[in-house]
Amino acid sequence: MPRNQDELTGITLLGNQNTQYNYSYAPEVLETFDNKHPDNDYWVKFNCPEFTSLCPITGQPDFATIYISYIPEIRMVESKSLKLYLLSFRNHGDFHEDVVNIIMKDLIKVMQPRYIEVWGKFLPRGGISIDPYCNYGKPDTRYQELAWHRLREHDLHFMDKVDNR
C-alpha cells in the first residue's frame, strides 16, 4: 500500500520548490519517516560522490565520495534531507576522520538504526588519500556483533573495494 498523509508528516523538503541551501553544518535539516518493514532486515545504501568539506587548518577544500549503509529499525532518513545535510559540510572545517564520525552519529541520533556504517573515500591532497570508516551496531544485539565483524574485516574483501580515484 502507498504511504498515507499521516505517514508523510514531517517530510517537508521533498518536493519543496523553495529549498534553502545551507553551506554551514546543519544536522537539523535531517528528516525521517517510519520504516514500513520493521520485521525485515535489509540494507539501505547511499553514495554521495560529490561531497566536500574544508581542511580545518588550511581551509582548502577536501573532496570525497561518502558511502552510507544502514539497516533500519523504526525510522529511516529521507534522501533529499540527507543530500542537504551532506551539502551543509561545504564550509565545515574538520578532519576526514571527524567528518565520517559526525555523519554517523547524527544519523544514529535521528534514526536509531540497527546498524550503520559510513565510509569516506577522500581524493588525494598532497600525495595522500585518507579513507576513514566507522560503524555502529545496536548494543546487546546481533548488530553489535555485525559491527565488530564488519570493522575487523573492513577493506579486506573485493566487495568492499570502492575506488573513486
Secondary structure, DSSP 8 states (H G I E B T S, - for coil): ----GGGGTT--STT-TT-----S--GGG--EEE-S-TTS---EEEEEEEEEEE-TTT--EEEEEEEEEEE-SSEEE-HHHHHHHHHTTTT-B--HHHHHHHHHHHHHHHH--SEEEEEEEE--BTTB----EEEEE-TTSHHHHHHHHHHHHTT-SGGG-----
